[in-house]
Amino acid sequence: MPRIVTLTLNPTVDKSTTAEHIIPDHKLRCEAPKFEPGGGGINVSRALRRLGSDSVAVFPVGGPSGQLLRQLLRDEHIEQRPIEVEGWTRENFIVVDASTSQQYRFGMPGTPLLPEEQQQVLQALQELPEQPEFLVISGSLPPGVEPELLARISRAAREQGIKVVADTSGPALLALLETGVYLAKPNVGELSKMQGVEELDSQAVAEAARQLVTEGKCEIVVVSMGPQGACVVSAEGTDYVAAPSVKKRSTVGAGDSMVAGLVHGLSEGRSLRETARLGVACGTAATMNPGTELFRKADVDRLYQWLLQTMPAPAGV
């Protein structure tokens, strides 16, 4: 049994293509579509696989699109625990305008997860053959699911000594933080909302993250700051990791890739300094590829070594 389990309550099949020009009211000729598995935890599992870590992906699945999702994950050799549900698995659509390189992303809401299906999710997590070390709860909530479900899952995991990693937003993130998670990865916008302000500067980001740690809402906070990299706060101290400068082609999957790097590093027993840099390397590498494609391992290795060599460890980390 892998040491890492990912939970995706709102999985998707990502369908992407390219059109020469995107013009209203015109019939657009597109390239052959590409289908990829998607959703927060599923992308984390896919990225972990590229890093050399196995995981088990737990997710609800339904309809023909759900069967396609399962096949796509089998093609990538991802171990999965699908939960059959009534509603069809959602599909997202991404199209790139070749004339401008601009990307248009159409995200669908997903179908409601019925109360009995939510109970099946809880049961699937309870019936895993062996207890994992990490449970990554990532992605959006489908219609019909209240944040309290995530809180129940987190509390149950913590009681068993499982380290919960939270990467979601809004009320779902707040509900998880109230249970006291091991690691949270809000972006700077999400952290600003929690503070009730429009925008936080670097110093304020660190102070807000430190408050979460002090209040016992999480042991480690990694705030993703886009092109500025990340701010990492724990009892060990505060660490800023600047993102390497690369040619960005897409930001899809960058956050999920960062989470995978963080969990991979922690599961291998790397220091928090090394783990933070691996997370930033994975997130940055994901932006170098078009569409919904995740990172290439060679890019991660190169960026990670550069970050280690050019950014000395701060005091206390």
C-alpha positions in Angstrom: 0.0 0.0 0.0 1.5 3.4 -1.0 2.1 5.8 1.8 0.1 8.6 0.1 -3.6 8.7 -0.6 -5.2 11.5 -2.6 -8.9 12.4 -2.4 -10.7 14.2 -5.3 -14.4 14.8 -4.7 -14.9 16.7 -8.0 -12.8 14.9 -10.6 -12.9 15.7 -14.3 -11.8 14.7 -17.7 -9.8 17.6 -19.2 -10.4 18.0 -23.0 -8.0 20.4 -24.7 -7.4 21.6 -28.2 -6.0 24.4 -30.3 -7.7 26.7 -32.8 -6.0 29.0 -35.3 -8.2 32.0 -34.2 -11.0 32.3 -31.7 -13.6 34.5 -33.2 -17.3 34.9 -32.0 -20.0 33.5 -34.2 -17.6 31.7 -36.5 -17.3 27.9 -36.9 -13.8 27.2 -35.5 -11.6 24.5 -36.8 -9.8 22.8 -34.0 -6.9 20.3 -33.7 -7.6 16.7 -32.5 -8.6 16.9 -28.9 -6.4 15.6 -26.1 -8.0 13.9 -23.1 -6.3 13.9 -19.7 -7.5 13.0 -16.1 -8.0 16.0 -13.9 -9.1 17.3 -10.6 -6.9 18.4 -7.7 -6.0 15.1 -6.0 -5.9 13.2 -9.2 -3.3 15.6 -10.6 -1.3 15.3 -7.4 -1.3 11.5 -7.9 -0.2 11.9 -11.5 2.6 14.3 -10.5 3.7 12.0 -7.7 4.0 9.2 -10.2 6.4 11.3 -12.3 8.5 12.0 -9.2 8.8 8.3 -8.4 6.2 8.1 -5.6 3.2 5.8 -5.7 -0.2 6.9 -4.4 -3.8 5.7 -4.3 -6.3 8.1 -5.9 -9.8 8.0 -4.3 -12.6 9.7 -6.2 -16.3 9.3 -7.2 -16.9 8.3 -10.8 -19.9 7.9 -13.0 -21.2 7.6 -16.6 -19.2 7.1 -19.8 -16.9 10.1 -18.9 -16.1 8.3 -15.6 -15.1 5.2 -17.4 -12.8 7.3 -19.6 -11.3 8.8 -16.5 -10.6 5.4 -15.1 -9.0 4.3 -18.3 -6.8 7.4 -18.5 -5.5 6.7 -15.0 -4.8 3.1 -15.8 -2.8 4.3 -18.8 -0.7 6.3 -16.4 -0.4 3.4 -14.0 -2.2 5.3 -11.1 -3.6 3.0 -8.4 -7.2 4.0 -7.9 -10.1 3.4 -5.6 -13.1 4.7 -7.6 -16.5 5.0 -6.0 -19.3 4.4 -8.5 -22.0 7.2 -8.3 -25.1 8.1 -10.2 -24.0 11.4 -11.8 -21.7 11.5 -14.8 -18.1 12.6 -14.2 -17.7 16.2 -15.4 -15.6 17.3 -18.4 -13.7 20.5 -18.6 -12.7 22.2 -21.9 -9.5 24.1 -22.6 -8.8 25.8 -26.0 -5.7 27.7 -27.0 -5.8 30.5 -29.6 -2.8 29.8 -31.7 -2.7 33.4 -33.0 -2.2 34.9 -29.5 -1.1 31.8 -27.4 -3.9 32.8 -25.0 -5.7 30.0 -23.2 -9.4 29.8 -22.6 -10.5 27.5 -19.7 -14.1 26.3 -19.3 -14.6 24.6 -16.0 -17.9 22.7 -15.5 -19.5 22.4 -12.0 -19.9 18.7 -11.8 -23.0 16.7 -10.8 -24.3 16.6 -7.2 -22.8 14.0 -4.9 -25.8 12.4 -3.1 -25.7 11.9 0.7 -25.4 8.1 0.4 -22.6 8.6 -2.1 -20.8 10.9 0.3 -21.1 8.1 2.9 -19.5 5.7 0.4 -16.5 8.1 0.2 -16.1 7.9 3.9 -16.4 4.1 3.8 -13.8 3.8 1.0 -11.3 5.8 3.1 -11.9 3.7 6.1 -11.5 0.4 4.2 -8.1 1.1 2.7 -6.0 -2.1 3.1 -3.3 -0.2 5.1 -3.1 3.2 6.8 -1.2 5.8 4.7 1.1 8.4 6.1 -0.4 11.2 4.1 -3.9 12.1 3.0 -4.0 14.8 0.3 -7.4 16.5 0.1 -7.4 18.6 -3.0 -9.7 20.3 -5.4 -13.2 21.8 -5.4 -16.4 20.5 -3.9 -19.1 19.2 -6.2 -22.7 20.4 -5.8 -24.5 19.0 -2.8 -21.4 18.6 -0.7 -20.9 20.8 2.4 -17.4 21.6 3.8 -18.3 19.6 6.9 -17.7 16.4 5.0 -14.0 17.4 4.6 -13.8 18.2 8.3 -15.2 14.8 9.2 -12.6 13.1 6.9 -9.8 15.2 8.3 -10.7 14.5 11.9 -11.0 10.8 11.3 -7.6 10.8 9.5 -5.9 12.8 12.3 -7.3 10.3 15.0 -5.4 7.6 13.1 -2.2 9.6 13.0 -2.5 10.3 9.2 -1.0 13.6 8.1 -3.6 15.7 6.3 -2.5 17.9 3.4 -5.1 20.5 2.5 -5.2 22.2 -1.0 -8.6 23.7 -1.6 -10.2 27.1 -1.1 -13.0 29.1 0.5 -15.3 27.5 3.1 -13.8 24.0 2.3 -10.3 25.2 3.3 -11.6 27.0 6.4 -13.3 23.8 7.5 -10.2 21.8 7.1 -8.0 24.3 9.0 -10.4 24.2 11.9 -9.5 20.5 12.3 -5.8 21.2 12.5 -4.1 19.8 9.4 -0.5 18.9 8.9 0.1 21.1 5.8 -2.0 23.7 4.0 -1.1 25.3 0.7 -3.3 28.4 0.2 -2.4 30.8 -2.6 -1.8 34.5 -1.7 -5.4 35.4 -2.8 -6.9 32.7 -0.6 -4.8 33.9 2.4 -5.9 37.5 1.7 -9.5 36.5 1.9 -9.0 34.8 5.2 -7.5 38.0 6.5 -10.4 40.0 5.1 -8.2 42.2 2.9 -7.9 42.6 -0.9 -4.1 41.9 -1.1 -1.2 41.0 1.2 2.4 42.1 0.8 5.3 39.6 1.4 5.6 40.5 5.1 1.9 40.4 5.7 1.8 37.0 4.0 4.3 35.6 6.4 2.5 37.1 9.4 -0.8 35.6 8.3 0.7 32.2 7.7 2.5 32.3 11.1 -0.9 33.1 12.7 -2.3 29.8 11.3 0.6 27.9 12.7 0.4 29.6 16.1 -3.4 28.9 16.3 -2.8 25.2 15.7 -4.7 25.2 12.4 -1.7 23.6 10.6 1.9 22.7 11.3 3.2 23.9 7.9 1.9 26.6 5.6 3.1 26.9 2.1 1.7 30.0 0.5 2.0 29.9 -3.3 2.7 33.4 -4.7 2.7 32.8 -8.4 5.8 34.3 -10.2 7.2 35.3 -6.8 7.5 31.7 -5.6 6.4 30.6 -2.2 6.5 31.6 1.5 6.9 28.6 3.9 6.1 29.0 7.6 6.4 26.4 10.3 7.7 26.2 13.9 11.2 26.1 12.3 10.9 29.6 10.9 10.0 31.4 7.7 11.5 30.7 4.3 11.0 32.5 1.0 11.6 30.5 -2.1 11.8 32.6 -5.3 10.5 31.0 -8.5 13.1 30.5 -11.2 12.5 32.6 -14.3 11.2 30.4 -17.1 9.1 30.9 -20.3 5.5 30.2 -19.1 3.2 28.5 -21.5 0.3 27.5 -19.1 -0.5 27.7 -15.4 -2.8 24.7 -15.4 -1.7 22.1 -12.9 1.0 24.2 -11.4 -0.5 24.3 -7.9 -1.2 20.5 -7.9 2.4 19.9 -9.1 3.7 22.0 -6.2 1.7 20.0 -3.7 3.0 16.8 -5.2 6.6 18.0 -4.8 6.0 19.0 -1.2 4.4 15.6 -0.3 7.1 13.7 -2.2 9.8 15.5 -0.4 8.2 15.1 3.0 7.5 11.4 2.4 11.2 10.9 1.6 12.3 12.6 4.8 13.8 15.6 3.2 14.3 18.8 5.2 11.7 21.4 4.9 14.1 23.7 3.1 14.7 21.0 0.4 11.0 20.1 0.3 10.0 23.7 -0.3 12.4 24.1 -3.2 11.2 20.8 -4.7 7.6 22.1 -4.5 8.5 25.3 -6.2 10.6 23.5 -8.8 7.6 21.2 -9.6 5.1 24.1 -9.8 7.5 26.2 -12.0 8.2 23.2 -14.3 4.5 22.7 -14.9 4.2 26.2 -16.3 6.7 25.4 -19.0 4.4 23.0 -20.8 1.3 23.9 -22.9 -2.4 23.0 -22.1 -3.1 20.7 -19.2 0.2 18.9 -19.4 2.0 18.5 -16.1 5.8 18.9 -15.6 8.6 17.0 -17.1 10.9 15.3 -14.6 14.0 16.6 -16.3 12.8 20.2 -15.9 12.1 19.6 -12.2 15.5 18.1 -11.5 17.3 21.0 -13.2 15.3 23.7 -11.4 15.5 22.0 -8.1 19.3 21.8 -8.2 19.5 25.5 -9.3 17.3 26.5 -6.3 19.4 24.5 -3.9 22.6 26.0 -5.1 21.5 29.6 -5.5 19.3 30.0 -2.4 21.1 29.4 0.9 19.1 28.2 3.9 17.8 31.0 6.1 18.5 31.0 9.9 16.4 28.5 11.7 15.3 26.5 8.7 
